[in-house]
Amino acid sequence: MDLLTINDQPGKYPNSWYHHSANSQTKRPQLNDDLEVDVCIVGGGYTGLSAALHLARNGINCVVLEANRVGWGASGRNGGQVGIGFNQSQEWLANQLGQTAAQALWDLGLQGARLVESLIVDHNISCDLQKHILYPTHSKRYFNEIVKDIEALQKNYEADKLNIVPPDEINNWLATDHYHGAVLNRYARHLHPLNYALGLADAASNAGAKLFENSRVIKTRLPYLRSHVSMTGHRVETEHGSVNAEHIIFACNGYHNELHPQIAKHVMPINNYIVATKPLPENFPDNLIANRVAVADSRFVVNYFRLSQDNRLLFGGGETWNYRFPKDIYKLVRRNLIEVFPQLADTELEFAWGGTLAITRERLPFLRKFGTSVWAAGGYSGHGVALSTLAGKLMSDAIQGDDKAFKLLSQLPCTPFPGDDRFRPALLKLGMAWYAMRDRIGL
């Protein structure tokens, strides 16, 4: 099943509110030549663009090959939330890797969010950067658990910007009775994800990286011995051109298809969906979500939402277990929206879109080095804005000789999904259905 074409028209952005409100964008050329570079990057999302930017501004010759348009995949369709850390608790990480590694991972989690913000400032990226994410809990039991986690973070990691919102104060933040308290994360940010991707692309290009769109990779040779030079490298082929490179970075996340079988065993694509209302009446939005924070709840199949700069509610959620998008995304997501905000039952939805992200079994990012010069990052499991930007930088650092942080992230547990290409999607559906059922009964 070809995830690059099954739900979308090749070469065109989806009809999302993000595309509707995108900044003026530069169309990049198609690769129609045979190039030789230091680093070839497959994938023009946050990971690939961040890697290209950090390589190019240090004088390393690199190209990005994007099958469609830069930011076309999850990077241009997501909820725009720039969180910190990982999907597993710091206690879990300490038990798996030791306290020293857990502290270093906490620091890296903060670094990812700070990196996004610094790139936006340094390169003057216009993407409506806003402060703070609220994490409401969907059950009283989960709220009690999260209070213990936050108290431990405050004690052991000096996490002074994580604040508990008790149940009797949740209505000060959200106009809903759906939740049982929350955590306010003042380290976190949120933004317009496509405009952020477009800004990264411009910054990488200005630094000297070569970006090619509509240049889908159809074949790789790893390693590839070039007869006309004395070094061993890799060859990446598109329909109309090719790239010979000393290093190759796979930055495809949920759209890797079968380019690299080892990645496919560890990184599983899944779909998620977002709707955008028509602009809400004046003053109504601020009464719906206080201080215009972004929101992501504690369900396994997360509801996440925020207000746009033109006063729409952007609401993500819903679950499907097929790689094809549902025929009626509006209907699918509306159910969740109205469950949280019943007062919006009659509000018209103007945009609806889906996208493909990727998860791992442990819900931790998959960063690996294969051999001496093949790199991969993906499986961000819903934390992609910060972690993918960070992953791109860390692969750039490692290629340039500083691989300490990359090695730490590559030690995160990442068990392969069982079965082969035919059975992995079916097993994933069973697992996701189980956790979705737990959400519905409040566990």
Buried (B, 14 or more C-beta within 10 A) or exposed (E): EEBBEEBBEEBEBBEBBBBEBBEEBEEBEBBEEEBBBBBBBBBBBBBBBBBBBBBBBEEBBBBBBBBBBBBBBBBBBBBBBBBBBBBBBBBBBBEBBEEEBBBBBBEBBBBBBBBBBEBBEEBEBEBBBBBBBBBBBBBEEBBEBBBEBBEBBBEBBEBEBBBBBEBEEBEEBBBBEBBBBBBBBBBBBBBBBBBBBBBBBBBBBEBBBBBBBBBBBEEBBBBBEBEEEEEEBBBBBBEEBBBBBBBBBBBBBBBBBEBBEBBBBBBBBBBBBBBBBEBBEEEBBBEBBEEBBBBBBBBBBBBBBBBBEBBBBBBBBBBBBEBEBBEEBBEBBBEBBBEBBEEBEEBEBBBBBBBBBBBBBBBBBBBBBBEEBBBBBBBBBBBBBBBBBBBBBBBBBBBEEEBEBBEBBBEBEBEEBEEEEEEBBEEBBEBBEEEBEEBEEEE
